[in-house]
Amino acid sequence: MKKYLVTLLLLGFVLACGQQNSKGEAEMYDPSPLSQMMRTMQIFSEKAKLSIIRGDSLSVPQEIYGFPSLEATRGESEEDLFQAMTAPYLDALKGIERGDSQRYYYSASIKACKNCHSYYCAGPLAAIQQLELSD
């Protein structure tokens, strides 16, 4: 009996993971506007980290400042806690733009990302940790 149950579960798993669209591609979800912006934020952070290491100055893409108002996957962006967690990140970006200790404010921006993602959507935490500067 266990053997049949295990076989049935494995078959269900294979069928569920193997769903494809009409073009033969795996089905993916449509990312929310906030999720898309966070990819932009990650790319900015990757480039910013390299700029800091090289000693180059940074500029922040202006569209990032609008991320708190973007629609999230599960409506998180409408929550007071989410909105409160965006302030430290935005403050860090402003510090980067002013040219004040860009290393300090870059690190503050990554810390803000980690804090928020430890509460909302922990999946990206490993990628965020890779953005940290070594001392």
Residue pairs with C-beta under 8 A, 6 or more apart in sequence:
19 26
19 27
20 26
20 27
21 27
31 39
31 73
32 70
32 71
32 72
32 73
33 70
33 71
34 67
34 70
34 71
34 72
34 73
34 76
34 77
35 72
35 73
37 63
37 64
37 66
37 67
37 70
38 67
38 124
40 61
40 63
40 64
41 64
41 67
41 113
42 124
42 127
42 131
44 60
44 61
44 64
45 106
45 109
45 110
45 113
45 131
46 131
48 58
48 96
48 106
49 106
49 131
49 133
51 57
51 58
52 58
52 102
52 103
52 106
52 133
53 133
57 99
57 102
58 96
58 102
58 106
59 97
60 93
60 96
60 97
64 93
65 90
65 93
67 86
68 77
68 82
68 83
68 86
68 90
69 77
70 77
71 77
72 78
72 82
73 121
76 82
76 120
76 121
77 83
81 119
82 116
82 120
85 112
85 115
85 116
85 119
85 120
86 112
86 116
88 108
88 111
88 112
88 115
89 109
89 112
89 113
89 116
91 108
92 105
92 106
92 108
92 109
92 112
93 105
93 109
95 101
95 102
95 104
95 105
95 108
96 102
96 105
96 106
96 109
103 133
106 133
107 132
107 133
110 128
110 131
110 132
110 133
113 128
113 131
114 125
114 128
114 129
117 123
117 124
117 125
117 128
118 125
